[in-house]
Amino acid sequence: MAQQTIQNPILKRIEDGIEAKIPPGSRQQYMAIVVSGMQIMFSPATRHMLMQKIQQPGDIVTKVSSGIAQLVGTIYNQSQGKMSVPEAVPAAITLAMQVLDFAERSKAIDTVTTDVAAQVVQATAQAVLKLFGIGRAKVQEVMAARQGAQMPSGAQSAPGAVQPPPVATAAQPGAQ
């Protein structure tokens, strides 16, 4: 399934910004996560579950960020741990923008504002990092290391790098 074109200009700008920062060597992994997520979210067998989740009472930021983190966990488990974790956060944010756009076009939520979009970006990133056991201190450490020495695109993690633990998620009906 191809990625749907986002109609909300705020969400589109966020998605475009994320995709512009994906290194060429990571693009295939990023797209694999996005395509898998889109297939699960928008397949005829599960699309109704997405609408139910969006229409449940509660804060849209929490519903989207927790739902996307759960989806990323499902994709990780289905990949048998082969999913590239560094691309998980940008892919999750792209998927969150897709959900917000879908919800807005479906009239399930009001127009998405810049503030709501920013909150969803932050909450989704935090939820996905937490899913893989990565805390704020580790993120700051990695960011500092990247600023000090940029890895060439497509470079693998250093030998002995910490691998993420298996992720426990609820089963997704219709997912293989």
The 8 nearest C-alpha neighbors of each residue, nearest first, counted from 0:
[[1, 38, 34, 2, 37, 35, 3, 42],
 [2, 0, 3, 34, 37, 38, 4, 33],
 [1, 3, 4, 0, 34, 37, 33, 97],
 [4, 2, 5, 1, 97, 37, 0, 6],
 [5, 3, 6, 2, 11, 97, 1, 100],
 [4, 6, 11, 7, 100, 3, 97, 10],
 [5, 7, 8, 4, 100, 11, 10, 104],
 [6, 8, 10, 9, 5, 11, 100, 111],
 [9, 7, 11, 10, 12, 6, 5, 13],
 [10, 8, 12, 11, 7, 113, 13, 112],
 [9, 11, 13, 7, 12, 8, 96, 14],
 [12, 10, 8, 14, 13, 5, 9, 15],
 [11, 13, 15, 9, 10, 14, 8, 16],
 [14, 12, 16, 10, 11, 15, 17, 9],
 [13, 15, 11, 17, 16, 12, 93, 18],
 [16, 14, 12, 18, 17, 13, 11, 19],
 [17, 15, 13, 19, 14, 18, 12, 20],
 [18, 16, 14, 20, 19, 15, 13, 89],
 [17, 19, 15, 21, 20, 16, 14, 89],
 [18, 20, 16, 17, 21, 15, 22, 14],
 [21, 19, 17, 18, 22, 16, 15, 23],
 [20, 22, 18, 19, 26, 25, 23, 17],
 [21, 23, 25, 24, 152, 20, 26, 153],
 [24, 22, 26, 25, 152, 21, 153, 27],
 [23, 25, 153, 152, 22, 26, 27, 154],
 [26, 24, 22, 23, 28, 27, 153, 29],
 [25, 27, 29, 23, 28, 24, 21, 30],
 [26, 28, 30, 29, 25, 31, 24, 23],
 [29, 27, 31, 30, 26, 25, 83, 32],
 [30, 28, 26, 86, 32, 27, 31, 90],
 [29, 31, 33, 27, 32, 28, 34, 26],
 [32, 30, 28, 34, 29, 33, 35, 27],
 [31, 33, 35, 29, 30, 34, 36, 90],
 [34, 32, 30, 36, 90, 35, 31, 37],
 [33, 35, 37, 31, 36, 32, 30, 38],
 [36, 34, 38, 32, 33, 37, 31, 39],
 [35, 37, 33, 39, 34, 38, 40, 32],
 [36, 38, 34, 40, 39, 35, 41, 33],
 [37, 39, 35, 36, 42, 41, 40, 0],
 [38, 40, 36, 37, 42, 41, 35, 174],
 [41, 39, 37, 38, 46, 42, 36, 45],
 [40, 42, 46, 38, 37, 39, 43, 45],
 [41, 43, 44, 45, 38, 46, 39, 40],
 [42, 44, 46, 45, 41, 47, 40, 173],
 [43, 45, 42, 173, 46, 172, 47, 41],
 [46, 44, 48, 47, 42, 43, 40, 173],
 [47, 45, 41, 49, 48, 43, 42, 40],
 [46, 48, 50, 49, 45, 51, 44, 43],
 [49, 47, 51, 45, 46, 50, 52, 40],
 [48, 50, 52, 46, 47, 51, 53, 40],
 [51, 49, 47, 53, 48, 52, 54, 46],
 [50, 52, 48, 54, 49, 53, 55, 47],
 [51, 53, 49, 55, 50, 54, 48, 62],
 [54, 52, 50, 51, 55, 49, 62, 107],
 [53, 55, 51, 52, 50, 107, 56, 108],
 [56, 54, 52, 53, 51, 57, 62, 50],
 [57, 55, 54, 58, 53, 59, 52, 62],
 [58, 56, 55, 59, 62, 61, 54, 60],
 [57, 59, 60, 61, 62, 56, 63, 55],
 [60, 58, 62, 61, 63, 57, 53, 108],
 [61, 59, 119, 58, 63, 62, 64, 118],
 [62, 60, 64, 58, 59, 63, 65, 122],
 [61, 63, 59, 65, 60, 64, 66, 58],
 [62, 64, 66, 60, 61, 65, 59, 67],
 [65, 63, 123, 67, 61, 66, 122, 62],
 [66, 64, 68, 67, 62, 63, 61, 69],
 [67, 65, 69, 63, 68, 64, 62, 70],
 [66, 68, 70, 64, 69, 65, 63, 71],
 [69, 67, 127, 71, 65, 70, 66, 126],
 [68, 70, 72, 66, 67, 71, 168, 65],
 [69, 71, 67, 73, 72, 68, 66, 74],
 [72, 70, 74, 68, 73, 69, 75, 67],
 [73, 71, 75, 69, 70, 74, 166, 168],
 [72, 74, 70, 76, 71, 75, 168, 77],
 [75, 73, 71, 77, 72, 76, 78, 70],
 [76, 74, 72, 78, 73, 82, 77, 80],
 [75, 77, 79, 73, 78, 74, 80, 72],
 [78, 76, 74, 79, 75, 73, 175, 80],
 [77, 79, 75, 81, 76, 80, 82, 74],
 [80, 78, 76, 77, 81, 75, 82, 165],
 [79, 81, 78, 82, 75, 76, 165, 77],
 [82, 80, 78, 79, 83, 75, 76, 84],
 [81, 83, 75, 80, 78, 84, 28, 74],
 [84, 82, 85, 86, 81, 28, 87, 29],
 [83, 85, 87, 86, 82, 88, 163, 131],
 [86, 84, 87, 83, 88, 89, 25, 29],
 [85, 87, 29, 84, 88, 89, 83, 90],
 [88, 86, 84, 90, 85, 89, 91, 83],
 [87, 89, 91, 90, 124, 86, 92, 127],
 [90, 88, 92, 91, 86, 87, 93, 17],
 [91, 89, 93, 87, 88, 92, 33, 29],
 [92, 90, 94, 88, 93, 89, 87, 95],
 [91, 93, 95, 89, 94, 90, 120, 88],
 [92, 94, 90, 96, 91, 95, 14, 89],
 [95, 93, 97, 91, 92, 96, 90, 98],
 [94, 96, 92, 98, 97, 93, 91, 99],
 [95, 97, 99, 93, 94, 98, 10, 100],
 [96, 98, 94, 100, 95, 99, 101, 93],
 [99, 97, 101, 95, 100, 96, 102, 94],
 [100, 98, 102, 96, 101, 97, 103, 95],
 [99, 101, 103, 97, 98, 102, 104, 5],
 [100, 102, 98, 104, 99, 103, 105, 97],
 [103, 101, 105, 107, 99, 100, 104, 108],
 [102, 104, 106, 100, 108, 105, 101, 110],
 [105, 103, 101, 106, 102, 100, 107, 6],
 [104, 106, 102, 107, 103, 101, 108, 100],
 [107, 105, 103, 108, 104, 102, 109, 110],
 [106, 108, 102, 105, 103, 54, 53, 109],
 [109, 107, 103, 106, 102, 110, 105, 111],
 [110, 108, 103, 111, 106, 107, 102, 112],
 [109, 111, 103, 112, 108, 7, 106, 104],
 [110, 112, 115, 109, 116, 113, 103, 99],
 [113, 111, 115, 114, 116, 110, 9, 117],
 [112, 114, 116, 115, 117, 9, 111, 10],
 [115, 113, 117, 112, 116, 118, 111, 119],
 [116, 114, 118, 112, 117, 113, 119, 111],
 [115, 117, 119, 113, 118, 114, 112, 120],
 [118, 116, 120, 114, 119, 115, 113, 121],
 [117, 119, 115, 121, 116, 120, 122, 114],
 [118, 120, 60, 116, 122, 117, 121, 123],
 [121, 119, 117, 123, 118, 122, 92, 124],
 [120, 122, 118, 124, 119, 123, 125, 117],
 [121, 123, 119, 125, 124, 64, 120, 118],
 [124, 122, 64, 126, 120, 125, 121, 119],
 [125, 123, 121, 127, 122, 126, 88, 128],
 [124, 126, 122, 128, 123, 127, 129, 121],
 [125, 127, 123, 129, 124, 128, 68, 122],
 [128, 126, 130, 68, 124, 129, 125, 123],
 [127, 129, 133, 125, 131, 130, 126, 124],
 [130, 128, 132, 126, 131, 127, 133, 125],
 [129, 131, 127, 128, 132, 126, 166, 68],
 [132, 130, 128, 129, 163, 133, 164, 127],
 [133, 131, 129, 130, 128, 134, 163, 164],
 [132, 134, 128, 129, 131, 137, 135, 138],
 [135, 133, 137, 136, 132, 129, 138, 128],
 [134, 136, 138, 137, 139, 133, 125, 128],
 [137, 135, 139, 138, 134, 140, 133, 141],
 [136, 138, 140, 139, 134, 135, 133, 141],
 [139, 137, 135, 141, 140, 136, 142, 134],
 [138, 140, 142, 136, 137, 141, 143, 135],
 [141, 139, 137, 143, 138, 142, 136, 144],
 [142, 140, 144, 138, 143, 139, 145, 137],
 [141, 143, 145, 139, 144, 140, 138, 146],
 [144, 142, 146, 140, 141, 145, 139, 147],
 [143, 145, 141, 147, 142, 146, 140, 148],
 [146, 144, 142, 149, 148, 147, 143, 141],
 [145, 147, 143, 144, 148, 142, 149, 141],
 [148, 146, 144, 145, 143, 149, 142, 150],
 [149, 147, 145, 146, 144, 150, 143, 151],
 [148, 150, 145, 146, 151, 147, 144, 152],
 [151, 149, 148, 154, 152, 145, 153, 155],
 [152, 150, 154, 153, 149, 24, 22, 155],
 [153, 151, 24, 154, 22, 150, 23, 25],
 [152, 154, 24, 25, 151, 155, 23, 22],
 [155, 153, 152, 151, 150, 156, 24, 157],
 [154, 156, 153, 157, 158, 150, 152, 151],
 [157, 155, 160, 158, 154, 159, 161, 150],
 [156, 158, 160, 159, 155, 154, 161, 150],
 [159, 157, 160, 156, 155, 161, 162, 154],
 [158, 160, 157, 161, 156, 162, 155, 163],
 [161, 159, 158, 157, 162, 156, 163, 155],
 [160, 162, 159, 163, 158, 156, 164, 157],
 [161, 163, 160, 164, 159, 84, 131, 80],
 [164, 162, 131, 161, 165, 132, 84, 166],
 [163, 165, 166, 131, 162, 132, 80, 130],
 [166, 164, 167, 163, 80, 76, 75, 131],
 [165, 167, 72, 164, 168, 76, 130, 131],
 [166, 168, 165, 72, 169, 76, 73, 130],
 [169, 167, 72, 73, 69, 166, 170, 70],
 [168, 170, 171, 167, 69, 73, 72, 70],
 [171, 169, 172, 168, 73, 174, 173, 167],
 [170, 172, 174, 173, 169, 73, 45, 39],
 [173, 171, 174, 170, 45, 44, 175, 39],
 [172, 174, 44, 171, 45, 175, 39, 42],
 [175, 173, 172, 171, 39, 170, 45, 73],
 [174, 173, 77, 172, 171, 39, 170, 74]]
